């Protein structure tokens, strides 16, 4: 069987009547393995290694499903989900991640995801999760069995209520160790604008140092050693 592995937006060879997918994960070996797992049932349009590229691919191809890791460079999966939900509402979103904390599940659902699968159970659950969301159902891995509707209530002081979408973008880039000049080039603004946002973020979150900003970003799934 011919295999179609596409990275950073290459168009896949057409496969009629299969649900289409854009997949984002910054771990190349993981991405390759999951692409192989999906290819018999789904049509993979493109694979991205960061959230910003995942959004661009989704906006370009309008796939049936966007499959997103959480911790990715440039834009994390939760913020990518929010942007996809706002700009390509027809695309269903499934989060595929190592994060098993209920807070991440709740944040993913609030961000627009319809599915949440842990990487350790991907071989057994991923296809079922994708099929469920395509039927307009919500799929949450049974490994997080105690997740309840009340977990969807926004937590006091949550990241989504304290800082704006642009500030979240700036915060992630700063937490990744990028300079104001580098962040400005990525976001298409001036370095002074980045500095302004950094000051506002610190003020809103009651944070003084870049190290504290980084810890905050890690706690909220924006950056991390694993996805």
C-alpha positions as CSV (number, residue, x, y, z in Angstrom):
1,X,0.0,0.0,0.0
2,X,1.3,3.5,-0.8
3,X,2.0,5.6,2.2
4,X,1.5,9.3,2.3
5,X,3.5,11.1,5.0
6,X,3.5,14.8,4.5
7,X,5.3,17.4,6.6
8,X,4.8,21.1,6.9
9,X,2.0,21.5,4.4
10,X,2.8,19.2,1.5
11,X,-0.4,18.1,-0.1
12,X,-1.3,14.4,0.1
13,X,-2.2,12.3,-2.9
14,X,-6.0,12.3,-3.2
15,X,-7.9,9.4,-1.5
16,X,-11.6,9.9,-2.2
17,X,-14.2,9.3,0.5
18,X,-11.8,9.2,3.4
19,X,-12.1,11.7,6.2
20,X,-9.3,14.3,5.9
21,X,-6.9,15.2,8.7
22,X,-4.2,17.7,9.5
23,X,-1.9,16.5,12.3
24,X,0.5,18.6,14.5
25,X,3.2,17.2,16.8
26,X,6.7,18.5,17.3
27,X,8.2,15.0,17.9
28,X,9.1,13.6,14.4
29,X,9.1,10.0,15.4
30,X,5.7,10.3,17.1
31,X,4.3,12.1,14.1
32,X,5.6,9.4,11.7
33,X,4.2,6.6,13.8
34,X,0.8,8.2,14.1
35,X,0.7,9.0,10.4
36,X,1.2,5.3,9.7
37,X,-1.5,4.4,12.2
38,X,-4.0,6.7,10.4
39,X,-3.3,6.1,6.8
40,X,-5.5,3.0,6.3
41,X,-8.7,4.8,7.3
42,X,-8.1,8.5,6.9
43,X,-6.4,10.9,4.4
44,X,-3.6,12.9,5.9
45,X,-3.4,16.3,4.2
46,X,-0.4,17.6,6.1
47,X,1.7,17.3,9.3
48,X,3.0,20.3,11.2
49,X,5.6,20.5,13.9
50,X,4.2,23.7,15.6
51,X,0.8,25.1,16.3
52,X,1.1,28.1,14.1
53,X,1.7,25.9,11.0
54,X,-1.1,23.7,12.1
55,X,-3.5,26.6,12.0
56,X,-2.2,27.7,8.6
57,X,-2.7,24.2,7.2
58,X,-6.2,23.9,8.6
59,X,-7.1,27.3,7.2
60,X,-5.7,26.3,3.8
61,X,-7.1,22.7,3.5
62,X,-10.3,22.8,5.7
63,X,-9.8,19.2,6.9
64,X,-12.5,17.2,8.6
65,X,-10.3,16.9,11.7
66,X,-7.3,18.7,13.2
67,X,-5.3,16.4,15.4
68,X,-3.2,18.6,17.8
69,X,-0.6,18.0,20.5
70,X,-0.7,20.5,23.4
71,X,2.9,21.5,24.0
72,X,4.3,22.7,20.7
73,X,6.6,25.6,19.7
74,X,5.4,29.0,18.4
75,X,1.8,28.2,19.4
76,X,0.6,25.5,21.7
77,X,-2.2,23.2,20.8
78,X,-4.8,24.8,23.0
79,X,-4.3,28.2,21.4
80,X,-4.2,26.6,18.0
81,X,-7.5,24.9,18.8
82,X,-9.1,28.3,19.7
83,X,-7.9,29.9,16.4
84,X,-9.1,26.9,14.3
85,X,-12.4,27.0,16.1
86,X,-12.8,30.7,15.3
87,X,-11.6,30.5,11.7
88,X,-12.5,27.0,10.4
89,X,-15.5,26.0,12.6
90,X,-16.3,23.0,10.3
91,X,-13.1,21.3,11.3
92,X,-13.4,19.0,14.4
93,X,-10.5,19.1,16.8
94,X,-8.9,16.2,18.7
95,X,-6.2,16.7,21.2
96,X,-3.5,14.0,21.4
97,X,-1.2,14.6,24.3
98,X,0.7,13.3,27.4
99,X,-1.2,15.6,29.7
100,X,-3.6,13.6,31.8
101,X,-4.6,16.4,34.3
102,X,-8.3,17.1,34.2
103,X,-7.6,20.8,34.0
104,X,-6.1,20.3,30.6
105,X,-9.1,18.3,29.4
106,X,-11.4,21.0,30.5
107,X,-9.3,23.7,28.9
108,X,-9.2,21.7,25.6
109,X,-13.0,21.4,25.5
110,X,-13.4,25.1,26.3
111,X,-10.9,25.8,23.5
112,X,-13.1,23.9,21.0
113,X,-11.9,20.4,21.0
114,X,-14.3,17.5,20.7
115,X,-11.8,14.8,21.5
116,X,-9.1,14.2,24.0
117,X,-6.7,11.1,23.7
118,X,-3.6,10.3,25.7
119,X,-0.6,9.3,23.6
120,X,-0.1,6.1,25.7
121,X,-3.4,4.8,24.5
122,X,-3.3,6.1,20.9
123,X,-3.1,2.7,19.3
124,X,-6.4,1.6,20.9
125,X,-8.4,4.9,21.0
126,X,-7.4,7.3,18.3
127,X,-9.4,5.9,15.4
128,X,-12.5,5.6,17.7
129,X,-12.0,9.2,18.9
130,X,-11.8,10.5,15.4
131,X,-14.9,8.6,14.3
132,X,-16.9,9.8,17.3
133,X,-16.1,13.5,16.7
134,X,-17.0,13.1,13.1
135,X,-20.4,11.9,14.4
136,X,-20.7,15.2,16.4
137,X,-19.9,13.4,19.7
138,X,-17.4,14.2,22.4
139,X,-14.7,11.7,23.1
140,X,-12.6,11.8,26.3
141,X,-10.2,9.0,27.0
142,X,-11.5,6.5,29.6
143,X,-8.1,6.8,31.2
144,X,-9.5,10.1,32.7
145,X,-12.6,8.4,34.0
146,X,-13.4,10.9,36.7
147,X,-13.8,13.9,34.4
148,X,-17.1,15.5,35.0
149,X,-19.2,18.3,33.4
150,X,-18.5,20.6,36.4
151,X,-14.8,20.5,35.4
152,X,-15.7,22.7,32.4
153,X,-16.5,25.6,34.7
154,X,-13.7,28.2,34.2
155,X,-11.4,28.2,37.2
156,X,-10.8,31.4,39.0
157,X,-7.8,33.1,37.6
158,X,-7.5,30.8,34.7
159,X,-5.1,31.6,31.9
160,X,-7.9,32.2,29.4
161,X,-9.6,34.8,31.6
162,X,-6.6,36.9,32.6
163,X,-4.7,37.6,29.4
164,X,-5.7,38.2,25.8
165,X,-5.0,35.9,22.9
166,X,-2.2,38.1,21.7
167,X,-0.7,38.2,25.1
168,X,-0.8,34.4,25.3
169,X,1.1,34.3,22.0
170,X,3.7,36.7,23.4
171,X,3.9,34.8,26.6
172,X,4.6,31.5,24.9
173,X,7.4,32.9,22.7
174,X,9.0,34.6,25.7
175,X,8.8,31.3,27.7
176,X,10.5,29.5,24.8
177,X,13.5,31.8,25.2
178,X,12.9,34.1,22.2
179,X,14.1,37.7,22.3
180,X,11.7,40.5,21.8
181,X,13.1,41.0,18.3
182,X,12.6,37.4,17.5
183,X,9.0,37.3,18.9
184,X,8.3,40.5,17.0
185,X,9.4,39.0,13.7
186,X,7.2,35.9,14.3
187,X,4.1,37.9,15.1
188,X,4.7,40.7,12.6
189,X,4.9,43.5,15.1
190,X,7.6,45.8,16.5
191,X,9.9,44.8,19.4
192,X,8.4,47.7,21.4
193,X,5.0,46.1,21.0
194,X,6.4,42.9,22.4
195,X,7.9,44.7,25.4
196,X,4.6,46.4,26.0
197,X,2.8,43.1,26.0
198,X,5.4,41.6,28.3
199,X,4.8,44.4,30.8
200,X,1.1,44.0,30.6
201,X,1.3,40.2,31.1
202,X,3.5,40.6,34.2
203,X,1.1,43.2,35.6
204,X,-2.0,41.1,35.0
205,X,-0.5,37.9,36.4
206,X,1.4,39.5,39.3
207,X,4.7,38.2,37.9
208,X,8.0,40.0,38.0
209,X,10.6,37.9,36.2
210,X,10.9,36.0,32.9
211,X,11.6,32.8,34.9
212,X,8.2,33.2,36.6
213,X,6.6,33.7,33.2
214,X,8.1,30.5,32.0
215,X,6.9,28.6,35.0
216,X,3.4,30.0,34.4
217,X,3.5,29.0,30.7
218,X,4.6,25.4,31.7
219,X,1.8,25.0,34.2
220,X,-0.7,26.0,31.5
221,X,0.6,23.7,28.8
222,X,2.0,26.4,26.6
223,X,5.6,25.0,26.8
224,X,7.1,21.9,28.2
225,X,9.6,19.1,27.5
226,X,6.8,16.8,26.5
227,X,3.5,17.2,24.7
